[in-house]
Amino acid sequence: MLTSRLRHVRKHTVHEAPACATVSAAEDPERILDQVVNEMQEDLIKMRQAAAQVLASQKQLEAKYRQAQTTADDWLKRAELAVSKGEDDLAREALKRRKTYQDNADGMRTQLEVQRKATDQLIANTRVLEGKLAEAKSKKDTLKARAASAKTSRQVQEMIGSLNTSSAVAAFEKMEEKVLSLEAQSEAAGVLATGDGLESRFRALEGGSGVEDDLAALKRGLLAGAAQPAAAAAALPEGRPLRDAIDLELEDLRRKAKG
């Protein structure tokens, strides 16, 4: 019974770790961590119960061994007493009884030594499992937090990977080109609305303006007015003094002013 329990302990303390190390990636690490800790807790309870049973059985065997050895020692004393009294037949029967109890005590002593070693090993395994359980409990929350962080990071990476990045970049570049085109159109419209200064100057030179036309007409009128006195002077009689001609012209201007 004890050997089978020790195999059970080794199965859970030695082979449990590799099984957990090969957990499928599809399984939830947080759930697995809770499950493993719960199983370790259950195994520890079973080991403690087994250790308690083995210790109780050991104590019973120790009591039986002591009883058998005490009885054997008592029959030896009786044999010695019979020999001292000259009762060899009685001493022989006492020695037979003593041998029976001594053989029984020796057998129980051998069994007790084996059971003590097994009990010590079971208690040592229990201590090891207690340490592993305490370590697992202390690390469980940290491992669960790391697992949750890794899961979130994986979900983000999967989400990024599922996005069509190339089409998004192409659409962005297309919109950038459209904005540049709109800005160019707006700039061109502004130039057309305000006009080109150089172009307007050349149009002024080519077509003239109302002010320039008026100035030219005024110049022509003045030139025409200057030509009239010259013609009048040419029409004066030959030999007429220039002063008389001037006086006549001045008089004519006065009449025009009064009129």
Secondary structure, DSSP 8 states (H G I E B T S, - for coil): -HHHHHHHHHHHHHSHHHHHHT--TTS-HHHHHHHHHHHHHHHHHHHHHHHHHHHHHHHHHHHHHHHHHHHHHHHHHHHHHHHHTT-HHHHHHHHHHHHHHHHHHHHHHHHHHHHHHHHHHHHHHHHHHHHHHHHHHHHHHHHHHHHHHHHHHHHHHHHHHHS-HHHHHHHHHHHHHHHHHHHHHHHHHHHHHH--HHHHHHHHHHH--HHHHHHHHHHHHHHHHHHHHHHHHHHS-TT--HHHHHHHHHHHHHHHHH-
